[in-house]
Amino acid sequence: MQYAIIQSGGKQYKVSEMEEITVDRLSAKEGSDFLFPEVLLVKSEDDLFIGEPVVPSAVVSGKVIKHVKGDKVRVSKFKAKVNYRRSIGFRPYQTQVLIEKISVDQLKKKKTPKTASKKQ
């Protein structure tokens, strides 16, 4: 099973191919393709790529299904001993995305040059 951890809107999501996720509102139109360039980790059947902080050659591509409003979030304020209580709510704007492909180019291991020992 191949999966990746991506970052979108300051939050991290664990995604796999052909999975539908809900993220904060994206600027893409419905039906268009969207690339998530900030891939933090990619796990395939036999390889594991960990980013420092991101994997440079990894891209997760998805398709925007629709823009929706999320469930209501309640926010309450309270101060003790002064009879101050406020309660408000809002519905965040979100986007549903279908993850189509997780791709990573095979990184060639760079050989580190051996340091020459100093003779004194």
MOPAC internal coordinates of N, CA, C and O (Angstrom, degrees):
PM7 1SCF
backbone

  N    0.0000 0     0.00 0     0.00 0    0    0    0
  C    1.4524 1     0.00 0     0.00 0    1    0    0
  C    1.5263 1   109.35 1     0.00 0    2    1    0
  O    1.2310 1   120.87 1   -53.48 1    3    2    1
  N    1.3058 1   115.93 1   126.52 1    3    2    1
  C    1.4533 1   121.09 1   179.97 1    5    3    2
  C    1.5187 1   108.68 1  -100.26 1    6    5    3
  O    1.2310 1   120.97 1   -46.38 1    7    6    5
  N    1.3400 1   115.76 1   133.62 1    7    6    5
  C    1.4498 1   119.88 1   176.24 1    9    7    6
  C    1.5217 1   109.01 1  -144.46 1   10    9    7
  O    1.2310 1   121.44 1   -12.93 1   11   10    9
  N    1.3351 1   114.84 1   167.07 1   11   10    9
  C    1.4554 1   120.78 1   179.27 1   13   11   10
  C    1.5168 1   108.62 1  -142.97 1   14   13   11
  O    1.2310 1   121.16 1   -22.52 1   15   14   13
  N    1.3190 1   115.39 1   157.48 1   15   14   13
  C    1.4596 1   121.32 1   172.84 1   17   15   14
  C    1.5155 1   106.52 1  -113.71 1   18   17   15
  O    1.2310 1   121.08 1   -59.73 1   19   18   17
  N    1.3435 1   115.54 1   120.27 1   19   18   17
  C    1.4623 1   121.13 1  -177.41 1   21   19   18
  C    1.5214 1   109.37 1  -115.47 1   22   21   19
  O    1.2310 1   121.39 1   -16.24 1   23   22   21
  N    1.3206 1   114.94 1   163.76 1   23   22   21
  C    1.4523 1   120.94 1   176.47 1   25   23   22
  C    1.5145 1   108.58 1  -121.27 1   26   25   23
  O    1.2310 1   120.98 1   -51.36 1   27   26   25
  N    1.3321 1   115.72 1   128.64 1   27   26   25
  C    1.4583 1   121.01 1   179.33 1   29   27   26
  C    1.5204 1   108.32 1  -147.67 1   30   29   27
  O    1.2310 1   120.70 1   -55.32 1   31   30   29
  N    1.3110 1   116.26 1   124.68 1   31   30   29
  C    1.4561 1   120.02 1   178.27 1   33   31   30
  C    1.5136 1   114.07 1    66.30 1   34   33   31
  O    1.2310 1   120.07 1  -150.45 1   35   34   33
  N    1.3444 1   117.46 1    29.55 1   35   34   33
  C    1.4462 1   120.86 1   179.33 1   37   35   34
  C    1.5227 1   113.71 1    80.19 1   38   37   35
  O    1.2310 1   120.01 1  -175.41 1   39   38   37
  N    1.3224 1   117.60 1     4.59 1   39   38   37
  C    1.4617 1   121.84 1   179.44 1   41   39   38
  C    1.5148 1   109.39 1  -120.91 1   42   41   39
  O    1.2310 1   120.57 1   -22.98 1   43   42   41
  N    1.3191 1   116.52 1   157.02 1   43   42   41
  C    1.4543 1   121.51 1  -179.28 1   45   43   42
  C    1.5208 1   109.63 1  -111.85 1   46   45   43
  O    1.2310 1   120.91 1   -39.76 1   47   46   45
  N    1.3417 1   115.86 1   140.24 1   47   46   45
  C    1.4579 1   122.37 1  -177.35 1   49   47   46
  C    1.5193 1   109.49 1  -131.45 1   50   49   47
  O    1.2310 1   120.85 1   -41.98 1   51   50   49
  N    1.3340 1   115.98 1   138.02 1   51   50   49
  C    1.4620 1   121.10 1   172.97 1   53   51   50
  C    1.5105 1   106.65 1   -94.42 1   54   53   51
  O    1.2310 1   120.23 1   -60.05 1   55   54   53
  N    1.3457 1   117.16 1   119.95 1   55   54   53
  C    1.4602 1   121.49 1  -174.53 1   57   55   54
  C    1.5204 1   110.26 1  -127.85 1   58   57   55
  O    1.2310 1   120.87 1   -26.92 1   59   58   57
  N    1.3039 1   115.94 1   153.08 1   59   58   57
  C    1.4537 1   122.64 1   171.47 1   61   59   58
  C    1.5219 1   107.78 1  -133.13 1   62   61   59
  O    1.2310 1   120.41 1   -11.58 1   63   62   61
  N    1.3241 1   116.81 1   168.42 1   63   62   61
  C    1.4562 1   120.75 1  -176.18 1   65   63   62
  C    1.5279 1   110.93 1   -65.53 1   66   65   63
  O    1.2310 1   120.97 1   -34.15 1   67   66   65
  N    1.3210 1   115.75 1   145.85 1   67   66   65
  C    1.4593 1   125.44 1   179.84 1   69   67   66
  C    1.5337 1   111.83 1    60.62 1   70   69   67
  O    1.2310 1   120.47 1  -146.81 1   71   70   69
  N    1.3149 1   116.71 1    33.19 1   71   70   69
  C    1.4591 1   122.93 1   176.90 1   73   71   70
  C    1.5206 1   109.02 1  -110.96 1   74   73   71
  O    1.2310 1   120.03 1   -35.17 1   75   74   73
  N    1.3122 1   117.54 1   144.83 1   75   74   73
  C    1.4467 1   122.99 1  -179.64 1   77   75   74
  C    1.5256 1   108.67 1  -104.74 1   78   77   75
  O    1.2310 1   120.70 1   -54.78 1   79   78   77
  N    1.3547 1   116.27 1   125.22 1   79   78   77
  C    1.4569 1   120.36 1   179.93 1   81   79   78
  C    1.5223 1   109.52 1  -124.57 1   82   81   79
  O    1.2310 1   121.04 1   -19.62 1   83   82   81
  N    1.3219 1   115.61 1   160.38 1   83   82   81
  C    1.4569 1   122.35 1   176.97 1   85   83   82
  C    1.5182 1   107.69 1  -117.26 1   86   85   83
  O    1.2310 1   120.65 1   -59.24 1   87   86   85
  N    1.3457 1   116.36 1   120.76 1   87   86   85
  C    1.4627 1   122.36 1  -178.79 1   89   87   86
  C    1.5206 1   108.72 1  -122.11 1   90   89   87
  O    1.2310 1   120.79 1    -7.97 1   91   90   89
  N    1.3402 1   116.09 1   172.03 1   91   90   89
  C    1.4558 1   120.05 1   174.62 1   93   91   90
  C    1.5231 1   109.71 1   -60.86 1   94   93   91
  O    1.2310 1   120.15 1   -22.69 1   95   94   93
  N    1.3294 1   117.32 1   157.31 1   95   94   93
  C    1.4580 1   123.28 1  -172.83 1   97   95   94
  C    1.5189 1   111.50 1   -52.55 1   98   97   95
  O    1.2310 1   121.28 1   -52.82 1   99   98   97
  N    1.3417 1   115.15 1   127.18 1   99   98   97
  C    1.4628 1   122.41 1   176.01 1  101   99   98
  C    1.5197 1   109.22 1  -100.93 1  102  101   99
  O    1.2310 1   120.52 1   -20.98 1  103  102  101
  N    1.3186 1   116.61 1   159.02 1  103  102  101
  C    1.4587 1   121.13 1  -177.07 1  105  103  102
  C    1.5261 1   113.03 1   -84.59 1  106  105  103
  O    1.2310 1   119.50 1   179.56 1  107  106  105
  N    1.3230 1   118.56 1    -0.44 1  107  106  105
  C    1.4626 1   121.72 1  -178.24 1  109  107  106
  C    1.5313 1   110.59 1   -80.93 1  110  109  107
  O    1.2310 1   120.87 1   -25.61 1  111  110  109
  N    1.3349 1   115.93 1   154.39 1  111  110  109
  C    1.4608 1   121.09 1   178.75 1  113  111  110
  C    1.5227 1   110.56 1   -83.18 1  114  113  111
  O    1.2310 1   120.99 1   -19.86 1  115  114  113
  N    1.3313 1   115.71 1   160.14 1  115  114  113
  C    1.4569 1   120.80 1   179.08 1  117  115  114
  C    1.5242 1   110.30 1   -63.09 1  118  117  115
  O    1.2310 1   120.36 1   -44.55 1  119  118  117
  N    1.3302 1   116.92 1   135.45 1  119  118  117
  C    1.4533 1   121.84 1  -179.55 1  121  119  118
  C    1.5148 1   114.60 1    88.11 1  122  121  119
  O    1.2310 1   119.79 1   172.38 1  123  122  121
  N    1.3240 1   118.01 1    -7.62 1  123  122  121
  C    1.4608 1   119.82 1  -178.59 1  125  123  122
  C    1.5306 1   110.55 1   -91.62 1  126  125  123
  O    1.2310 1   121.33 1   -17.02 1  127  126  125
  N    1.3218 1   115.06 1   162.98 1  127  126  125
  C    1.4547 1   120.86 1   178.19 1  129  127  126
  C    1.5184 1   109.66 1   -85.49 1  130  129  127
  O    1.2310 1   120.88 1   -29.68 1  131  130  129
  N    1.3376 1   115.92 1   150.32 1  131  130  129
  C    1.4566 1   120.95 1   179.92 1  133  131  130
  C    1.5192 1   108.67 1  -139.51 1  134  133  131
  O    1.2310 1   120.21 1   -44.11 1  135  134  133
  N    1.3285 1   117.21 1   135.89 1  135  134  133
  C    1.4615 1   122.68 1   179.46 1  137  135  134
  C    1.5217 1   109.63 1  -106.57 1  138  137  135
  O    1.2310 1   120.79 1   -47.62 1  139  138  137
  N    1.3154 1   116.09 1   132.38 1  139  138  137
  C    1.4571 1   121.96 1   174.23 1  141  139  138
  C    1.5296 1   107.19 1   -99.98 1  142  141  139
  O    1.2310 1   119.67 1   -78.68 1  143  142  141
  N    1.3345 1   118.24 1   101.32 1  143  142  141
  C    1.4634 1   119.52 1  -175.18 1  145  143  142
  C    1.5276 1   113.40 1   -80.56 1  146  145  143
  O    1.2310 1   119.51 1   159.66 1  147  146  145
  N    1.3332 1   118.55 1   -20.34 1  147  146  145
  C    1.4600 1   120.97 1  -178.03 1  149  147  146
  C    1.5247 1   109.78 1   -89.63 1  150  149  147
  O    1.2310 1   120.95 1   -93.54 1  151  150  149
  N    1.3203 1   115.78 1    86.46 1  151  150  149
  C    1.4593 1   122.31 1   179.35 1  153  151  150
  C    1.5258 1   106.94 1  -103.83 1  154  153  151
  O    1.2310 1   120.37 1   -60.72 1  155  154  153
  N    1.3264 1   116.90 1   119.28 1  155  154  153
  C    1.4501 1   121.78 1  -174.78 1  157  155  154
  C    1.5246 1   112.98 1   -89.61 1  158  157  155
  O    1.2310 1   120.45 1   150.62 1  159  158  157
  N    1.3495 1   116.75 1   -29.38 1  159  158  157
  C    1.4566 1   120.70 1  -177.71 1  161  159  158
  C    1.5125 1   108.60 1  -155.56 1  162  161  159
  O    1.2310 1   120.55 1   -37.23 1  163  162  161
  N    1.3324 1   116.56 1   142.77 1  163  162  161
  C    1.4670 1   121.96 1   174.54 1  165  163  162
  C    1.5180 1   107.73 1  -132.18 1  166  165  163
  O    1.2310 1   121.02 1   -53.33 1  167  166  165
  N    1.3365 1   115.66 1   126.67 1  167  166  165
  C    1.4640 1   121.94 1   177.72 1  169  167  166
  C    1.5107 1   107.52 1  -120.78 1  170  169  167
  O    1.2310 1   120.70 1   -61.76 1  171  170  169
  N    1.3423 1   116.26 1   118.24 1  171  170  169
  C    1.4571 1   121.39 1   174.81 1  173  171  170
  C    1.5170 1   107.84 1  -108.76 1  174  173  171
  O    1.2310 1   120.92 1    10.11 1  175  174  173
  N    1.3241 1   115.85 1  -169.89 1  175  174  173
  C    1.4686 1   119.86 1  -176.68 1  177  175  174
  C    1.5259 1   112.54 1   -58.80 1  178  177  175
  O    1.2310 1   120.45 1   139.48 1  179  178  177
  N    1.3407 1   116.74 1   -40.52 1  179  178  177
  C    1.4599 1   118.92 1  -175.84 1  181  179  178
  C    1.5204 1   114.00 1  -127.65 1  182  181  179
  O    1.2310 1   119.34 1   175.91 1  183  182  181
  N    1.3217 1   118.87 1    -4.09 1  183  182  181
  C    1.4621 1   121.42 1  -177.98 1  185  183  182
  C    1.5203 1   110.60 1  -120.68 1  186  185  183
  O    1.2310 1   121.42 1   -25.30 1  187  186  185
  N    1.3197 1   114.89 1   154.70 1  187  186  185
  C    1.4580 1   122.56 1   175.49 1  189  187  186
  C    1.5189 1   107.42 1  -136.52 1  190  189  187
  O    1.2310 1   120.51 1   -58.82 1  191  190  189
  N    1.3361 1   116.62 1   121.18 1  191  190  189
  C    1.4588 1   122.12 1   177.87 1  193  191  190
  C    1.5215 1   107.70 1  -114.71 1  194  193  191
  O    1.2310 1   120.89 1   -58.35 1  195  194  193
  N    1.3250 1   115.90 1   121.65 1  195  194  193
  C    1.4573 1   121.59 1   179.55 1  197  195  194
  C    1.5161 1   107.74 1  -112.80 1  198  197  195
  O    1.2310 1   120.37 1   -51.57 1  199  198  197
  N    1.3163 1   116.90 1   128.43 1  199  198  197
  C    1.4514 1   121.48 1  -177.77 1  201  199  198
  C    1.5090 1   112.78 1   -82.48 1  202  201  199
  O    1.2310 1   121.49 1   -22.79 1  203  202  201
  N    1.3179 1   114.76 1   157.21 1  203  202  201
  C    1.4625 1   121.23 1   177.98 1  205  203  202
  C    1.5172 1   110.18 1  -132.10 1  206  205  203
  O    1.2310 1   116.09 1  -110.88 1  207  206  205
  N    1.2838 1   125.03 1    69.12 1  207  206  205
  C    1.4636 1   129.62 1     3.61 1  209  207  206
  C    1.5260 1   113.67 1   -88.20 1  210  209  207
  O    1.2310 1   119.27 1   162.43 1  211  210  209
  N    1.3505 1   118.99 1   -17.57 1  211  210  209
  C    1.4684 1   119.71 1   179.83 1  213  211  210
  C    1.5200 1   109.66 1  -122.16 1  214  213  211
  O    1.2310 1   120.83 1   -23.09 1  215  214  213
  N    1.3311 1   116.02 1   156.91 1  215  214  213
  C    1.4649 1   121.21 1   174.92 1  217  215  214
  C    1.5276 1   106.24 1   -80.75 1  218  217  215
  O    1.2310 1   119.12 1   -62.05 1  219  218  217
  N    1.3341 1   119.29 1   117.95 1  219  218  217
  C    1.4641 1   120.68 1  -170.64 1  221  219  218
  C    1.5212 1   114.97 1   -67.20 1  222  221  219
  O    1.2310 1   119.42 1   152.26 1  223  222  221
  N    1.3134 1   118.71 1   -27.74 1  223  222  221
  C    1.4623 1   119.71 1  -175.22 1  225  223  222
  C    1.5206 1   113.08 1  -107.54 1  226  225  223
  O    1.2310 1   119.73 1  -164.75 1  227  226  225
  N    1.3185 1   118.12 1    15.25 1  227  226  225
  C    1.4638 1   121.16 1  -177.22 1  229  227  226
  C    1.5221 1   110.97 1  -105.41 1  230  229  227
  O    1.2310 1   121.41 1   -39.68 1  231  230  229
  N    1.3376 1   114.91 1   140.32 1  231  230  229
  C    1.4600 1   121.38 1   177.46 1  233  231  230
  C    1.5251 1   107.96 1  -140.37 1  234  233  231
  O    1.2310 1   120.85 1   -44.57 1  235  234  233
  N    1.3190 1   115.97 1   135.43 1  235  234  233
  C    1.4580 1   121.46 1   174.09 1  237  235  234
  C    1.5246 1   106.79 1  -110.25 1  238  237  235
  O    1.2310 1   120.76 1   -57.05 1  239  238  237
  N    1.3354 1   116.15 1   122.95 1  239  238  237
  C    1.4557 1   120.29 1  -179.21 1  241  239  238
  C    1.5163 1   109.65 1  -108.92 1  242  241  239
  O    1.2310 1   121.47 1   -37.10 1  243  242  241
  N    1.3182 1   114.79 1   142.90 1  243  242  241
  C    1.4561 1   120.48 1  -179.52 1  245  243  242
  C    1.5082 1   110.93 1  -144.13 1  246  245  243
  O    1.2310 1   121.03 1    -6.78 1  247  246  245
  N    1.3192 1   115.63 1   173.22 1  247  246  245
  C    1.4560 1   121.80 1   179.42 1  249  247  246
  C    1.5220 1   108.38 1  -123.50 1  250  249  247
  O    1.2310 1   120.72 1   -49.88 1  251  250  249
  N    1.3287 1   116.23 1   130.12 1  251  250  249
  C    1.4638 1   121.36 1  -179.53 1  253  251  250
  C    1.5161 1   108.36 1   -73.68 1  254  253  251
  O    1.2310 1   120.66 1   -59.55 1  255  254  253
  N    1.3239 1   116.33 1   120.45 1  255  254  253
  C    1.4609 1   120.46 1  -179.83 1  257  255  254
  C    1.5256 1   110.10 1   -85.72 1  258  257  255
  O    1.2310 1   120.53 1   123.20 1  259  258  257
  N    1.3362 1   116.59 1   -56.80 1  259  258  257
  C    1.4680 1   119.58 1   178.44 1  261  259  258
  C    1.5139 1   110.17 1  -163.87 1  262  261  259
  O    1.2310 1   121.34 1   -17.69 1  263  262  261
  N    1.3288 1   115.04 1   162.31 1  263  262  261
  C    1.4524 1   123.07 1   175.07 1  265  263  262
  C    1.5272 1   107.52 1   -99.68 1  266  265  263
  O    1.2310 1   120.30 1   -47.00 1  267  266  265
  N    1.3188 1   117.03 1   133.00 1  267  266  265
  C    1.4584 1   121.49 1  -176.98 1  269  267  266
  C    1.5276 1   109.71 1  -135.51 1  270  269  267
  O    1.2310 1   121.34 1   -11.04 1  271  270  269
  N    1.3325 1   115.05 1   168.96 1  271  270  269
  C    1.4532 1   121.24 1   170.34 1  273  271  270
  C    1.5204 1   107.04 1  -103.54 1  274  273  271
  O    1.2310 1   120.35 1   -45.91 1  275  274  273
  N    1.3183 1   116.94 1   134.09 1  275  274  273
  C    1.4550 1   122.06 1  -176.59 1  277  275  274
  C    1.5144 1   112.45 1   -78.10 1  278  277  275
  O    1.2310 1   121.23 1     2.78 1  279  278  277
  N    1.3174 1   115.25 1  -177.22 1  279  278  277
  C    1.4581 1   121.32 1   176.51 1  281  279  278
  C    1.5211 1   109.94 1   -67.38 1  282  281  279
  O    1.2310 1   121.07 1   -25.15 1  283  282  281
  N    1.3319 1   115.56 1   154.85 1  283  282  281
  C    1.4581 1   120.49 1  -178.15 1  285  283  282
  C    1.5216 1   110.70 1   -67.37 1  286  285  283
  O    1.2310 1   121.32 1   -45.58 1  287  286  285
  N    1.3334 1   115.07 1   134.42 1  287  286  285
  C    1.4534 1   122.69 1   176.75 1  289  287  286
  C    1.5171 1   107.36 1  -107.25 1  290  289  287
  O    1.2310 1   120.10 1   -54.54 1  291  290  289
  N    1.3128 1   117.42 1   125.46 1  291  290  289
  C    1.4569 1   122.87 1   179.84 1  293  291  290
  C    1.5271 1   109.58 1   -95.29 1  294  293  291
  O    1.2310 1   120.73 1   -46.36 1  295  294  293
  N    1.3427 1   116.22 1   133.64 1  295  294  293
  C    1.4571 1   122.63 1   176.96 1  297  295  294
  C    1.5163 1   107.34 1  -124.26 1  298  297  295
  O    1.2310 1   120.34 1   -53.68 1  299  298  297
  N    1.3278 1   116.96 1   126.32 1  299  298  297
  C    1.4608 1   121.75 1  -179.49 1  301  299  298
  C    1.5154 1   109.96 1  -120.42 1  302  301  299
  O    1.2310 1   121.36 1   -38.36 1  303  302  301
  N    1.3474 1   115.01 1   141.64 1  303  302  301
  C    1.4614 1   121.62 1   174.20 1  305  303  302
  C    1.5178 1   107.26 1  -116.33 1  306  305  303
  O    1.2310 1   120.46 1   -35.80 1  307  306  305
  N    1.3273 1   116.73 1   144.20 1  307  306  305
  C    1.4429 1   120.71 1  -177.20 1  309  307  306
  C    1.5176 1   109.26 1  -152.15 1  310  309  307
  O    1.2310 1   120.92 1   -47.32 1  311  310  309
  N    1.3295 1   115.84 1   132.68 1  311  310  309
  C    1.4610 1   120.97 1   173.14 1  313  311  310
  C    1.5246 1   107.69 1  -125.90 1  314  313  311
  O    1.2310 1   121.06 1   -49.70 1  315  314  313
  N    1.2972 1   115.59 1   130.30 1  315  314  313
  C    1.4570 1   120.35 1  -176.94 1  317  315  314
  C    1.5255 1   111.36 1   -72.69 1  318  317  315
  O    1.2310 1   120.58 1   -33.01 1  319  318  317
  N    1.2976 1   116.49 1   146.99 1  319  318  317
  C    1.4769 1   126.41 1   170.67 1  321  319  318
  C    1.5185 1   114.97 1    68.46 1  322  321  319
  O    1.2310 1   118.82 1  -177.09 1  323  322  321
  N    1.3200 1   119.86 1     2.91 1  323  322  321
  C    1.4649 1   119.73 1   179.19 1  325  323  322
  C    1.5231 1   111.78 1  -123.39 1  326  325  323
  O    1.2310 1   120.36 1  -170.90 1  327  326  325
  N    1.3351 1   116.92 1     9.10 1  327  326  325
  C    1.4614 1   122.86 1   178.08 1  329  327  326
  C    1.5290 1   111.91 1    56.08 1  330  329  327
  O    1.2310 1   120.55 1  -134.27 1  331  330  329
  N    1.3379 1   116.56 1    45.73 1  331  330  329
  C    1.4645 1   122.16 1   179.31 1  333  331  330
  C    1.5183 1   108.65 1  -112.17 1  334  333  331
  O    1.2310 1   120.75 1   -67.09 1  335  334  333
  N    1.3297 1   116.18 1   112.91 1  335  334  333
  C    1.4598 1   121.80 1   178.45 1  337  335  334
  C    1.5204 1   108.75 1  -140.71 1  338  337  335
  O    1.2310 1   120.36 1   -52.46 1  339  338  337
  N    1.3188 1   116.91 1   127.54 1  339  338  337
  C    1.4648 1   121.96 1   177.35 1  341  339  338
  C    1.5212 1   107.78 1  -133.67 1  342  341  339
  O    1.2310 1   120.62 1   -36.32 1  343  342  341
  N    1.3072 1   116.42 1   143.68 1  343  342  341
  C    1.4550 1   121.18 1   177.62 1  345  343  342
  C    1.5189 1   108.10 1  -139.89 1  346  345  343
  O    1.2310 1   121.15 1   -57.37 1  347  346  345
  N    1.3243 1   115.40 1   122.63 1  347  346  345
  C    1.4565 1   120.36 1   177.39 1  349  347  346
  C    1.5161 1   108.36 1  -129.92 1  350  349  347
  O    1.2310 1   120.20 1   -14.31 1  351  350  349
  N    1.3073 1   117.22 1   165.69 1  351  350  349
  C    1.4501 1   121.60 1   178.08 1  353  351  350
  C    1.5174 1   110.23 1  -144.41 1  354  353  351
  O    1.2310 1   120.82 1   -21.11 1  355  354  353
  N    1.3181 1   116.04 1   158.89 1  355  354  353
  C    1.4615 1   120.76 1   176.32 1  357  355  354
  C    1.5126 1   108.94 1  -152.61 1  358  357  355
  O    1.2310 1   120.78 1   -18.61 1  359  358  357
  N    1.3146 1   116.12 1   161.39 1  359  358  357
  C    1.4655 1   122.40 1   177.06 1  361  359  358
  C    1.5241 1   107.95 1  -116.53 1  362  361  359
  O    1.2310 1   120.02 1   -65.30 1  363  362  361
  N    1.3364 1   117.56 1   114.70 1  363  362  361
  C    1.4681 1   120.32 1  -176.81 1  365  363  362
  C    1.5257 1   112.08 1   -72.76 1  366  365  363
  O    1.2310 1   121.18 1   -31.82 1  367  366  365
  N    1.3299 1   115.34 1   148.18 1  367  366  365
  C    1.4636 1   121.34 1   174.28 1  369  367  366
  C    1.5200 1   108.65 1   -80.68 1  370  369  367
  O    1.2310 1   120.31 1   -49.54 1  371  370  369
  N    1.3323 1   117.01 1   130.46 1  371  370  369
  C    1.4515 1   121.76 1  -176.99 1  373  371  370
  C    1.5223 1   110.19 1  -135.38 1  374  373  371
  O    1.2310 1   121.07 1   -14.16 1  375  374  373
  N    1.3339 1   115.56 1   165.84 1  375  374  373
  C    1.4544 1   122.24 1   179.49 1  377  375  374
  C    1.5207 1   108.72 1  -128.70 1  378  377  375
  O    1.2310 1   120.51 1   -45.52 1  379  378  377
  N    1.3232 1   116.63 1   134.48 1  379  378  377
  C    1.4569 1   121.51 1   175.24 1  381  379  378
  C    1.5275 1   108.04 1   -95.42 1  382  381  379
  O    1.2310 1   121.10 1   -51.21 1  383  382  381
  N    1.3332 1   115.50 1   128.79 1  383  382  381
  C    1.4595 1   121.87 1  -175.49 1  385  383  382
  C    1.5290 1   108.83 1  -127.03 1  386  385  383
  O    1.2310 1   120.82 1   -43.98 1  387  386  385
  N    1.3391 1   116.04 1   136.02 1  387  386  385
  C    1.4618 1   122.26 1   173.68 1  389  387  386
  C    1.5216 1   107.63 1   -98.08 1  390  389  387
  O    1.2310 1   120.10 1   -61.46 1  391  390  389
  N    1.3269 1   117.41 1   118.54 1  391  390  389
  C    1.4608 1   122.16 1   179.98 1  393  391  390
  C    1.5312 1   107.76 1   -77.42 1  394  393  391
  O    1.2310 1   120.60 1   -61.40 1  395  394  393
  N    1.3341 1   116.45 1   118.60 1  395  394  393
  C    1.4553 1   120.92 1  -176.21 1  397  395  394
  C    1.5272 1   112.94 1   -96.60 1  398  397  395
  O    1.2310 1   120.36 1   136.96 1  399  398  397
  N    1.3368 1   116.92 1   -43.04 1  399  398  397
  C    1.4638 1   118.38 1  -172.75 1  401  399  398
  C    1.5214 1   110.68 1  -149.39 1  402  401  399
  O    1.2310 1   121.62 1   -41.04 1  403  402  401
  N    1.3219 1   114.51 1   138.96 1  403  402  401
  C    1.4632 1   122.11 1   172.20 1  405  403  402
  C    1.5187 1   106.13 1  -114.41 1  406  405  403
  O    1.2310 1   120.40 1   -64.21 1  407  406  405
  N    1.3233 1   116.85 1   115.79 1  407  406  405
  C    1.4604 1   119.57 1  -177.34 1  409  407  406
  C    1.5223 1   109.83 1  -126.21 1  410  409  407
  O    1.2310 1   122.09 1   -38.52 1  411  410  409
  N    1.3250 1   113.61 1   141.48 1  411  410  409
  C    1.4594 1   120.81 1   176.39 1  413  411  410
  C    1.5230 1   107.64 1  -143.43 1  414  413  411
  O    1.2310 1   120.73 1   -49.33 1  415  414  413
  N    1.3304 1   116.20 1   130.67 1  415  414  413
  C    1.4605 1   120.27 1   175.27 1  417  415  414
  C    1.5183 1   107.70 1   -77.45 1  418  417  415
  O    1.2310 1   120.93 1   -39.74 1  419  418  417
  N    1.2999 1   115.83 1   140.26 1  419  418  417
  C    1.4632 1   120.07 1   179.51 1  421  419  418
  C    1.5211 1   108.63 1   -65.87 1  422  421  419
  O    1.2310 1   121.39 1   -57.70 1  423  422  421
  N    1.2896 1   114.95 1   122.30 1  423  422  421
  C    1.4596 1   120.37 1  -179.42 1  425  423  422
  C    1.5253 1   108.98 1   -81.10 1  426  425  423
  O    1.2310 1   121.31 1   -49.75 1  427  426  425
  N    1.3039 1   115.09 1   130.25 1  427  426  425
  C    1.4570 1   118.92 1   175.14 1  429  427  426
  C    1.5188 1   107.93 1   -82.85 1  430  429  427
  O    1.2310 1   121.53 1   -49.12 1  431  430  429
  N    1.2948 1   114.67 1   130.88 1  431  430  429
  C    1.4537 1   118.59 1  -178.72 1  433  431  430
  C    1.5265 1   108.36 1   -70.30 1  434  433  431
  O    1.2310 1   121.57 1   -52.54 1  435  434  433
  N    1.3055 1   114.60 1   127.46 1  435  434  433
  C    1.4583 1   119.75 1   179.37 1  437  435  434
  C    1.5215 1   108.87 1   -83.59 1  438  437  435
  O    1.2310 1   121.67 1   -45.98 1  439  438  437
  N    1.3036 1   114.41 1   134.02 1  439  438  437
  C    1.4518 1   118.52 1   177.63 1  441  439  438
  C    1.5175 1   108.18 1   -80.64 1  442  441  439
  O    1.2310 1   121.09 1   -50.12 1  443  442  441
  N    1.2875 1   115.52 1   129.88 1  443  442  441
  C    1.4543 1   119.26 1   178.33 1  445  443  442
  C    1.5214 1   108.59 1   -87.01 1  446  445  443
  O    1.2310 1   119.95 1   -49.21 1  447  446  445
  N    1.3328 1   117.71 1   130.79 1  447  446  445
  C    1.4620 1   119.51 1  -179.01 1  449  447  446
  C    1.5202 1   110.18 1   -68.88 1  450  449  447
  O    1.2310 1   121.65 1   -40.90 1  451  450  449
  N    1.3132 1   114.44 1   139.10 1  451  450  449
  C    1.4547 1   119.25 1   178.65 1  453  451  450
  C    1.5279 1   108.01 1   -77.75 1  454  453  451
  O    1.2310 1   121.65 1   -43.92 1  455  454  453
  N    1.2895 1   114.45 1   136.08 1  455  454  453
  C    1.4591 1   118.55 1  -179.93 1  457  455  454
  C    1.5206 1   109.07 1   -79.72 1  458  457  455
  O    1.2310 1   121.08 1   -43.42 1  459  458  457
  N    1.2984 1   115.53 1   136.58 1  459  458  457
  C    1.4595 1   120.43 1   179.30 1  461  459  458
  C    1.5196 1   109.15 1   -74.06 1  462  461  459
  O    1.2310 1   121.11 1   -45.90 1  463  462  461
  N    1.2914 1   115.49 1   134.10 1  463  462  461
  C    1.4567 1   118.89 1   179.86 1  465  463  462
  C    1.5300 1   108.42 1   -76.01 1  466  465  463
  O    1.2310 1   121.78 1   -40.32 1  467  466  465
  N    1.2778 1   114.21 1   139.68 1  467  466  465
  C    1.4576 1   119.64 1  -179.51 1  469  467  466
  C    1.5305 1   110.31 1   -83.09 1  470  469  467
  O    1.2310 1   121.28 1   -51.95 1  471  470  469
  N    1.3108 1   115.16 1   128.05 1  471  470  469
  C    1.4651 1   119.43 1   176.80 1  473  471  470
  C    1.5059 1   108.34 1   -97.44 1  474  473  471
  O    1.2310 1   121.65 1   -46.59 1  475  474  473
  N    1.2979 1   114.45 1   133.41 1  475  474  473
  C    1.4536 1   118.07 1  -179.04 1  477  475  474
  C    1.4870 1   112.05 1  -110.59 1  478  477  475
  O    1.2310 1   120.10 1   180.00 1  479  478  477

